[in-house]
Amino acid sequence: MPNHTTKQELLAAMNDGYAQLNEQIAKMSETEAASPFTFAADPKKCGVRWQNDRCLRDLLIHLHEWQLLMSTFVQNIREGHPKDYLPDEYRKCYHEMDKILVEKHQNTSLEEAKALLQQSHEEMLHLAESFSEEELFTKGYYKVTYTTTMAAYFLSVTPYGQALKILKTHQKSLKK
């Protein structure tokens, strides 16, 4: 991940990644979009963070739910009640949380998942825009960010490049 040093670079990276993800989704056939991932349990193919994602909908919901966590994280900071990003019960095993977040949306349609992600992505842009350069790029500016920056948190909840890689791997696996 490139080292962004300005708010404009951060926002551009978030927007570019989201646009690339959407371009890849638009290239997918209905069959590709509806087909289950056949490699989801293989961390070498998609990474441990993504192993609970069994299809495109799950992938999009996963991104959306992590962005909701970020929204709550920022809200808590701004209300003067800073709490760690991850809920206490999942701090040591967030993969269990990922599983629960995806399971929660098994009745969500792909179109709904796309709309939810668009909504939370726009909120991430709005939130990132609302921080000053100093707040975004000073390590530990907020005590609850410990030794990292708020910008790093925003990048961690918008890992569109990783999601794009997963979709491309999915498409390749279907062609075999």
C-alpha positions in Angstrom: 0.0 0.0 0.0 1.5 3.3 -1.0 2.4 5.8 1.7 -0.2 8.6 1.3 0.8 11.8 2.9 -2.0 14.2 2.2 -5.8 14.1 2.6 -6.2 14.5 -1.1 -4.0 11.5 -1.8 -5.9 9.4 0.7 -9.3 10.3 -0.7 -8.1 9.7 -4.2 -6.7 6.3 -3.3 -10.0 5.4 -1.6 -12.0 6.6 -4.6 -9.7 5.0 -7.2 -9.9 1.6 -5.4 -13.6 1.7 -5.2 -13.9 2.7 -8.9 -11.6 -0.2 -9.9 -13.6 -2.7 -7.9 -16.9 -1.5 -9.5 -15.3 -1.7 -13.0 -14.3 -5.3 -12.3 -17.8 -6.1 -11.0 -19.4 -4.6 -14.1 -17.2 -6.8 -16.3 -18.5 -10.0 -14.5 -21.2 -12.0 -16.2 -24.3 -12.8 -14.2 -23.0 -16.4 -13.8 -19.6 -15.1 -12.4 -21.3 -12.7 -10.0 -23.7 -15.5 -8.7 -21.2 -18.3 -8.6 -19.7 -19.3 -5.2 -16.0 -18.7 -4.6 -14.2 -22.1 -4.9 -11.0 -20.9 -3.2 -12.4 -19.1 -0.1 -11.0 -21.5 2.4 -7.4 -21.2 1.0 -5.6 -18.3 2.7 -2.9 -18.4 0.1 -5.5 -17.4 -2.6 -7.4 -14.8 -0.8 -6.0 -14.2 2.7 -7.2 -15.3 6.1 -9.3 -12.1 6.5 -11.5 -13.1 3.5 -12.0 -16.8 4.1 -15.6 -16.4 5.3 -16.6 -14.7 2.0 -18.2 -17.4 -0.2 -19.4 -15.2 -3.0 -19.4 -11.6 -4.4 -22.3 -10.6 -2.1 -20.3 -11.8 1.0 -17.2 -9.9 -0.2 -19.2 -6.6 -0.6 -21.0 -7.1 2.8 -17.6 -7.8 4.5 -16.3 -4.4 3.2 -19.5 -2.7 4.2 -19.6 -4.1 7.7 -16.0 -3.1 8.4 -16.8 0.4 7.2 -19.7 0.5 9.6 -17.2 -0.4 12.4 -15.1 2.5 11.3 -18.0 4.9 11.4 -18.8 3.8 15.0 -15.1 4.2 15.8 -15.0 7.8 14.6 -18.3 8.6 16.2 -17.0 7.3 19.6 -13.9 9.4 19.2 -15.9 12.5 18.4 -18.3 12.0 21.2 -15.4 11.8 23.7 -15.9 8.1 24.4 -13.0 6.6 22.4 -13.1 2.8 22.2 -10.9 0.4 20.4 -11.9 -0.2 16.8 -12.8 -3.8 17.3 -15.4 -4.8 19.8 -13.8 -6.3 22.9 -15.0 -9.8 22.4 -13.4 -10.0 18.9 -10.1 -8.1 19.5 -8.1 -11.4 19.6 -10.1 -13.2 17.0 -11.6 -10.9 14.5 -12.1 -13.7 12.0 -14.9 -15.0 14.2 -16.5 -11.5 13.9 -16.0 -11.6 10.1 -17.9 -14.9 10.0 -20.8 -13.4 12.1 -20.9 -10.3 9.9 -21.2 -12.3 6.7 -23.8 -14.7 8.2 -25.9 -11.8 9.2 -26.4 -10.9 5.6 -27.2 -14.3 4.0 -30.7 -12.9 3.0 -29.2 -9.7 1.6 -29.3 -9.7 -2.2 -26.3 -8.8 -4.4 -27.9 -5.6 -5.5 -28.6 -4.6 -1.8 -25.0 -5.4 -1.0 -23.8 -3.2 -3.8 -26.0 -0.3 -2.5 -24.9 -0.8 1.1 -21.2 -0.7 0.1 -21.8 2.4 -2.0 -23.4 4.1 0.9 -20.7 3.1 3.4 -18.0 4.0 1.0 -19.4 7.5 0.6 -19.6 7.8 4.3 -15.9 6.8 4.6 -15.0 9.6 2.1 -17.1 12.1 4.1 -15.5 11.0 7.4 -12.0 11.1 6.0 -12.7 14.6 4.5 -13.8 15.8 7.9 -10.4 15.2 9.5 -7.5 17.6 9.3 -4.2 16.6 7.8 -2.7 16.5 11.2 -5.5 14.3 12.6 -5.2 11.9 9.7 -1.4 11.6 9.4 0.0 12.0 12.9 0.7 8.7 14.6 -1.2 8.4 17.8 -2.9 11.7 17.4 -5.9 10.0 19.0 -4.8 7.8 21.9 -7.1 5.0 20.7 -5.1 4.7 17.4 -2.0 3.8 19.4 1.1 3.9 17.2 -0.7 4.3 13.8 -2.5 7.0 12.0 -6.2 7.6 11.4 -5.4 7.5 7.6 -4.2 3.9 8.1 -7.5 3.0 9.7 -9.4 4.5 6.7 -7.2 2.5 4.3 -7.7 -0.7 6.3 -11.5 -0.5 5.8 -11.3 0.3 2.1 -9.1 -2.6 0.9 -10.6 -2.5 -2.5 -7.3 -3.7 -4.1 -7.5 -7.0 -2.1 -11.2 -7.4 -3.0 -10.3 -6.8 -6.6 -7.6 -9.5 -6.5 -10.2 -11.9 -5.0 -12.6 -11.2 -7.8 -10.0 -11.8 -10.4 -9.0 -15.0 -8.8 -12.6 -16.1 -8.7 -13.0 -15.3 -12.4 -9.9 -17.3 -13.3 -11.0 -20.2 -11.2 -14.3 -20.4 -13.1 -12.5 -20.5 -16.4 -10.5 -23.6 -15.5 
